[in-house]
Each structure stands twice: as structure tokens, then as C-alpha cells.
């Protein structure tokens, strides 16, 4: 049985200040699969993530999430994903709990589910006593935990994560890894970037490798492991 593709990136071309960053990028992320976007620094991973969320414009190509085209249905498209950036993007005028409430309202999360997830995630990430604090009062690691919780609150077809384990302690990183596997098993599709190859092997089902702004290879994680053993990465 064919597995539905939740994310479809087709012939994507991105330039920044007239420099070509990504060229003819085409790949898919299947439903209920974790796909690792890998490549050396400067390969274009973060730029591709930003293009998918819409924070930078693509010059050519199409990006579709769960059947909704980024260009044709901009408003609906934005509700098909949540995003964990490499650096926390929190508002200094809002407390941590107010950030969570903002996500609840934005994604129309029912109160019972919202309360349950706040309690579960805040306890696990050791943020329960920080809910009334402002971001500037917290360490970078704590801010990253808050940002992670924000993205995990809604049920969306696609979860996008740029370097998910940066800034997290070992316990929080292990818990996040368990959560991502749980979300995958529940049907969520996940696209993540990471330079930690051990995480790729432990977590991902599939991979897409970028090299010099192009997709150089893609497939099941077993193929990536073969490339790793041969020293072809």
C-alpha cells in the first residue's frame, strides 16, 4: 500500500542576494515518517526549512503540505505545520504560559487537550515553575524547551525541526526523542535537520541529503547508514 506524501517539495530554487542557495530541490516526506535533512554546513538545510515555513521566498518551484499549496492558499497552509527553530523565537513581552496560550488560540486547541499537554510537557521539561517568567529571565536551554513545547501543542500534519537537540540537556533530549517517535507513530510527519549523525540513525526513517544546494541522495535510512559506513557523507 502506498503511503501518502504529506510534504511535497518540487523543483525548488532559492536565491539570496542573487546567489543561488538551492537549485531544483525535489523530495517528499511520507505520512507517519521521520525524515532527516542532512548535509554539511552551508549545504542549504536551514534555508530550505525557512522556505518551507515561508520566511524566505523561493524563486521557483512548489511546496505543498497535506494537499495545500503554499502559494495558492497561504493562510490555510500555515496551519498545516508547526516549527521548532534552531534559535528560540520568543516574545519578550509575553510570559512562557502566554506563549502557550497564543499557540492554543492560533491552532484552536481544545482546553482539555491544552491543559493536559501543558502539564505533561512542562513537568517533563522542568518548566512548571517557569510558566509565569518572561523569556529574558530564562537560560537559552530553558527558552529552547519553551519553544519546543509551543510546537508540540497542536496536532498538525507536519512538524518541522531545525537542530532539535541544540541547547537541550541529555534528559530533555532523550524525552524529545521519545515524543517525536510517539508523534510519528500517531501519524505525524516530521522533517528535521541535525548534524548529530547518531540521532539520524536512532530517530529517522528516511533521509534527504543536500550537497552544494542540491539533493545529492535520498531514501530509507538504511541507505544513509551504508553511505556513512563507506565514508561517503
C-alpha positions in Angstrom: 0.0 0.0 0.0 1.3 3.4 -1.0 2.0 5.8 1.9 0.6 9.3 1.3 3.1 12.2 0.9 2.4 14.9 3.4 5.1 17.3 2.3 6.0 17.7 -1.4 8.8 20.0 -2.5 9.1 20.2 -6.3 11.8 21.9 -8.3 12.5 24.5 -5.6 15.1 27.2 -6.4 16.1 29.8 -3.8 18.4 32.7 -4.2 19.6 35.1 -1.5 21.1 38.4 -2.7 21.3 37.0 -6.2 23.3 34.0 -5.0 21.8 30.6 -5.7 21.4 28.8 -2.4 19.2 25.8 -3.5 18.7 24.5 -7.0 16.0 22.2 -8.3 15.3 20.7 -4.9 12.7 17.9 -5.1 11.7 15.4 -2.4 8.8 14.2 -0.3 8.0 13.4 3.3 5.7 10.5 3.8 2.9 10.3 6.4 3.9 8.9 9.7 7.6 9.0 8.8 10.6 10.9 10.3 12.8 12.3 7.5 16.3 13.7 8.3 17.5 16.6 6.2 21.3 16.2 6.3 24.3 17.9 4.8 27.4 19.8 5.7 27.3 23.4 7.0 26.3 25.7 4.1 24.5 22.9 2.2 21.2 24.8 2.4 19.3 22.9 5.1 18.2 25.9 7.2 17.4 27.9 4.0 15.2 25.1 2.8 13.4 25.0 6.2 12.8 28.7 6.0 11.4 28.4 2.5 9.0 25.7 3.7 7.7 27.8 6.6 7.6 30.8 4.3 10.1 33.1 6.0 12.1 33.4 2.8 10.7 33.3 -0.7 11.5 30.7 -3.3 12.3 31.8 -6.8 10.8 28.8 -8.5 9.0 25.6 -7.6 6.1 24.5 -5.4 5.8 23.4 -1.8 2.6 21.5 -0.7 1.6 20.3 2.7 -1.2 17.8 3.0 -2.6 18.9 -0.4 -2.4 22.6 0.3 -0.2 24.7 -1.9 2.0 27.3 -0.2 1.4 29.9 -2.9 -2.3 29.4 -3.6 -3.7 29.0 0.0 -1.2 30.9 2.2 -3.4 31.2 5.3 -4.5 27.5 5.3 -1.0 26.4 4.5 0.4 27.9 7.7 -1.8 25.8 9.9 -0.6 22.6 8.4 2.8 22.7 10.3 4.4 23.7 13.5 8.1 24.6 13.7 11.0 24.4 16.2 13.8 26.8 15.1 17.4 26.3 15.9 17.3 29.5 18.0 14.3 30.2 20.2 11.9 32.9 18.7 10.0 34.1 21.8 8.4 37.4 22.5 9.9 39.3 25.5 6.6 40.9 26.4 4.8 37.5 26.9 5.3 35.1 29.7 6.0 31.4 28.9 2.4 30.5 29.6 1.2 33.3 27.5 3.2 31.9 24.6 1.4 28.6 25.1 -1.9 30.4 25.1 -1.0 32.1 21.9 -0.4 28.7 20.2 -3.7 27.4 21.7 -5.6 30.3 20.1 -3.7 30.2 16.8 -4.3 26.4 16.3 -7.7 26.3 18.1 -6.5 23.6 20.6 -9.4 22.4 22.9 -9.0 23.3 26.6 -8.8 19.8 27.9 -6.0 18.8 25.4 -4.2 22.1 26.0 -4.2 21.7 29.8 -3.1 18.0 29.6 -0.2 18.7 27.3 1.0 21.8 29.2 1.0 19.7 32.4 2.8 16.8 30.8 5.4 18.7 28.8 6.1 21.4 31.4 6.7 18.7 34.0 8.9 16.6 31.7 11.0 19.6 30.5 11.2 21.0 34.1 9.4 24.3 33.2 6.5 24.1 35.6 7.9 26.7 37.9 8.8 29.0 35.0 5.4 29.4 33.4 5.0 33.0 34.7 8.6 34.0 33.8 9.5 36.1 30.8 11.9 34.7 28.2 14.7 37.1 29.1 14.7 35.7 32.7 15.5 32.2 31.4 18.6 30.5 30.1 18.9 29.6 26.5 18.2 26.0 27.3 15.0 26.8 29.1 13.9 29.1 26.2 14.5 26.2 23.8 12.4 23.9 25.9 9.6 26.5 25.9 9.8 26.9 22.1 9.7 23.1 21.8 6.6 22.8 23.9 4.9 25.5 21.7 5.5 23.5 18.6 4.3 20.2 20.2 1.0 21.6 21.5 -1.0 21.4 18.2 -1.8 18.3 16.2 -0.6 19.2 12.7 0.2 17.0 9.7 3.8 18.2 9.6 6.3 19.0 12.3 9.4 20.9 11.1 12.5 21.0 13.4 15.8 22.7 12.8 18.5 21.1 15.0 16.1 19.9 17.7 18.6 18.9 20.3 20.7 22.1 20.3 20.6 23.6 23.8 18.8 20.7 25.4 20.3 18.7 28.3 20.6 15.0 27.9 17.4 14.2 29.8 15.4 16.7 27.8 16.9 15.5 24.5 16.0 11.9 25.3 12.5 12.9 26.2 12.1 14.9 23.0 13.3 11.9 21.0 10.6 9.7 22.6 8.0 12.3 21.9 8.9 12.6 18.2 8.7 8.8 17.8 5.3 8.8 19.6 4.1 11.6 17.2 5.3 9.7 14.2 3.5 6.5 15.4 0.4 8.6 15.7 0.6 9.6 12.1 2.5 12.9 12.2 5.2 13.5 9.6 8.4 15.0 10.8 11.2 16.8 8.9 14.3 17.6 10.9 17.8 18.8 10.4 20.6 17.7 12.6 24.4 17.4 12.4 24.4 14.7 15.0 24.6 11.6 12.9 23.9 9.3 15.8 20.5 11.0 16.1 19.8 10.4 12.4 20.5 6.6 12.8 18.4 6.3 16.0 15.4 8.5 15.0 14.9 8.8 11.3 13.1 6.5 8.9 14.2 8.3 5.7 16.8 10.9 4.7 17.4 13.6 2.2 21.0 14.7 1.7 21.8 18.2 0.4 25.1 18.9 -1.2 26.1 22.2 -2.8 22.4 23.3 -2.8 21.0 20.2 -4.5 19.6 16.9 -3.4 22.5 14.5 -3.8 20.7 11.4 -2.5 17.6 10.3 -0.7 15.9 7.2 0.5 15.4 4.9 3.5 17.7 5.4 6.5 19.4 2.1 5.8 20.8 3.6 2.6 22.2 6.5 4.7 23.8 4.1 7.1 25.6 2.5 4.1 26.8 5.8 2.9 28.1 6.6 6.5 29.9 3.3 6.7 31.6 3.9 3.4 32.6 7.4 4.4 30.6 8.9 1.5 28.9 11.6 3.6 
